[in-house]
Amino acid sequence: MIENRKEEHIRIAEQRDVTSDHNYWDDIILVHQALPETDFDRIDVRSSFLGCRLKIPMIISSMTGGTELAKRINENLARAAEKFGIGMGVGSMRAAAEKKELADTFSVINGFNLPMKIANIGAPQLIDQEKKAYSFEQIEYIFNLIGATHLVVHFNFLQEMIQPEGDRNSRGVIKALEQIAGSYPVIAKETGNGFSREAALELKDCGVKAIDVGGLGGTSFAAIEYYRAERVNDQQKMSSGKTFWNWGIPSPASIQYCQVGLPVIGSGGLRTGLDLAKAIAMGASVGGFARNLLADADRSSESVEAKISQILRDLKIAMFLTASGKLDDLHGARRIVYEPLKSWLQLYGDANGQLR
């Protein structure tokens, strides 16, 4: 059942090693400026993103919904997001569209004043699979369910290939996305494998408003599906999970690839405020945090708030030590890039990720 799968995903993400073998944010070093000429207490981290005013350049990325456990997690995340004035997405709303009794596991966030609320649907559901593609009426329902400002269309085709109940067809997704983007402010989001430059250009042509790179370096859904397959001793799915555990485009590289004239959300493996500073230095407008907040959200909103407070403090320290009084200054911060990320950046540009 859908709700059982959702809870299974949460518990695996919390309790098992589901990250890729290498976190590519560690390959970036921001150059220290010993004479910053900056007042730490006046550092400005406010951001205007897609018409939404964020007090921190941060979004709680789409994670969960569809179970009572997910409802508690979403409530704790939303309470913290309200306190810090940041955006928040919910997990795939397929469960709400198919079972109206699960709607409140998503709409629980309506009890909080959030500057940005992001509804969520999977790209595979835009086209016919074993089930019919979602109708505009269903998409309108989930969008209005949380009073969304934006709609994420998430691309998780690797996960679909590995999970037992996965959708196997992608033919027609581009046309369907173009139609949806004509009616809703769409953010295209990967779920752990990143976007190439070719994909970013296609997404721009489809009319999406922003790209959330969701790159390699954080949670591997191939890993999550490996553990699900292990539970039922599905050797074939386990083998595929291991084989594709580290498949994808590193998050920092995908940020550079997606510099096509659209705002970019840097996500995939962000852990700290320093990682957030690196994402912005690489060209992201804001950063997206997910699994790093999950265990805290399972405990309490106070635990989430403590984590976000530390992220904010470390972001401002990184800005201070790079002489960045505001976010625009951080975009130009000098950096050194090491392997293996360096080679990824050279695919489309030079070693510092400057696109050719």
Helices and strands as residue ranges (DSSP letters): H 2-15, G 24-27, E 28-30, G 40-42, E 47-49, E 52-54, E 58-60, H 68-84, E 87-89, H 94-98, G 100-102, H 104-107, G 108-111, E 117-122, G 123-126, H 136-145, E 150-155, H 157-162, H 173-181, E 186-190, H 197-206, E 210-212, H 221-231, H 235-243, H 251-257, E 264-267, H 273-281, E 286-289, H 291-299, H 301-321, H 327-331, E 335-337, H 341-345
